[in-house]
Amino acid sequence: MQFLRTAFWVVIAVALALFCVANYTRVEVNLWGDLVMETKLPVLLIGAYLLGALPFWIMARATRWRMKRKLENTERALVAATTAPSHPLSSSLAVADDTSASPTLSSTGPA
């Protein structure tokens, strides 16, 4: 599986490099009023992609953090439940069963 992931990222990197080489031209972007930014096209596109991916990356990190907290809380509760003594009612029933045994009379009657 690791090989497929590596191969995928290599293909993406090669495609991005080929795109950058083929489209390495200067572009002008009109921002606000008289403000003009001159940049290369690949820089502009990669920057726009990263800017668009930023909210989703933040959301994924927040979800991972929240799930990690839930998992840690659940693990702590599980450890607390397994190390806690058994229910007091069940232990008192076991003691009551041992003491409630009545003595039996012999078949010969009283001595």
C-alpha positions as CSV (number, residue, x, y, z in Angstrom):
1,M,0.0,0.0,0.0
2,Q,2.9,2.3,0.8
3,F,4.2,1.7,-2.7
4,L,0.9,2.8,-4.3
5,R,0.9,6.0,-2.2
6,T,4.4,6.8,-3.2
7,A,3.8,6.1,-6.8
8,F,0.7,8.4,-6.7
9,W,2.7,11.3,-5.3
10,V,5.5,10.8,-7.8
11,V,3.0,10.9,-10.7
12,I,1.5,14.1,-9.2
13,A,4.9,15.7,-8.7
14,V,6.0,14.9,-12.3
15,A,2.8,16.2,-13.8
16,L,3.1,19.4,-11.7
17,A,6.7,19.9,-12.8
18,L,5.8,19.4,-16.5
19,F,3.0,21.9,-16.1
20,C,5.3,24.4,-14.5
21,V,7.9,24.1,-17.2
22,A,5.4,24.3,-20.1
23,N,3.6,27.4,-18.6
24,Y,6.4,29.4,-17.0
25,T,5.2,32.7,-18.3
26,R,4.7,36.1,-16.6
27,V,1.2,37.1,-15.8
28,E,-0.2,40.3,-14.4
29,V,-3.0,40.2,-11.8
30,N,-5.1,43.3,-11.1
31,L,-5.8,43.2,-7.4
32,W,-7.4,46.5,-6.1
33,G,-7.6,49.7,-8.0
34,D,-4.1,50.5,-9.3
35,L,-2.4,47.6,-7.5
36,V,-1.0,45.1,-10.0
37,M,0.9,41.9,-9.1
38,E,3.3,40.4,-11.6
39,T,4.1,36.7,-11.0
40,K,4.7,33.5,-12.9
41,L,1.7,31.4,-13.8
42,P,2.7,28.2,-11.9
43,V,3.4,30.3,-8.7
44,L,-0.1,31.8,-9.0
45,L,-1.9,28.5,-9.5
46,I,0.0,26.7,-6.8
47,G,-0.6,29.5,-4.4
48,A,-4.3,29.6,-5.3
49,Y,-4.6,25.9,-4.7
50,L,-2.9,26.1,-1.3
51,L,-5.0,29.0,-0.3
52,G,-8.2,27.0,-1.2
53,A,-7.0,23.9,0.5
54,L,-6.2,25.7,3.8
55,P,-9.7,25.7,5.2
56,F,-10.1,22.0,4.6
57,W,-6.7,21.2,6.1
58,I,-7.7,23.2,9.2
59,M,-11.0,21.4,9.4
60,A,-9.3,18.0,9.1
61,R,-6.8,18.8,11.8
62,A,-9.6,20.0,14.1
63,T,-11.6,16.8,13.5
64,R,-8.5,14.6,14.1
65,W,-7.8,16.5,17.4
66,R,-11.5,16.1,18.5
67,M,-11.5,12.4,17.7
68,K,-8.2,11.9,19.5
69,R,-9.6,13.6,22.6
70,K,-12.7,11.4,22.5
71,L,-10.6,8.3,22.1
72,E,-8.4,9.2,25.0
73,N,-11.4,9.9,27.2
74,T,-12.9,6.6,26.3
75,E,-9.7,4.8,27.0
76,R,-9.5,6.5,30.4
77,A,-13.1,5.5,31.2
78,L,-12.4,1.9,30.2
79,V,-9.3,1.7,32.4
80,A,-11.3,3.2,35.3
81,A,-14.1,0.8,34.8
82,T,-11.8,-2.3,34.6
83,T,-9.7,-1.3,37.7
84,A,-12.7,-0.3,39.9
85,P,-13.8,-2.9,42.4
86,S,-16.9,-4.9,41.5
87,H,-20.3,-3.6,42.3
88,P,-20.9,-3.5,46.1
89,L,-24.4,-5.1,45.8
90,S,-23.0,-8.2,44.0
91,S,-20.3,-8.7,46.7
92,S,-22.9,-8.4,49.5
93,L,-25.1,-11.0,47.8
94,A,-22.2,-13.5,47.7
95,V,-21.6,-13.0,51.4
96,A,-25.3,-13.3,52.2
97,D,-25.4,-16.6,50.3
98,D,-22.6,-18.1,52.4
99,T,-24.2,-17.1,55.8
100,S,-27.7,-18.0,55.0
101,A,-27.1,-21.7,54.9
102,S,-29.2,-23.3,57.6
103,P,-28.0,-26.3,59.6
104,T,-29.6,-29.6,58.6
105,L,-31.0,-32.0,61.2
106,S,-29.9,-35.5,61.2
107,S,-32.5,-38.2,60.3
108,T,-32.1,-39.7,63.7
109,G,-33.7,-36.7,65.4
110,P,-32.4,-34.8,68.4
111,A,-29.7,-36.3,70.4
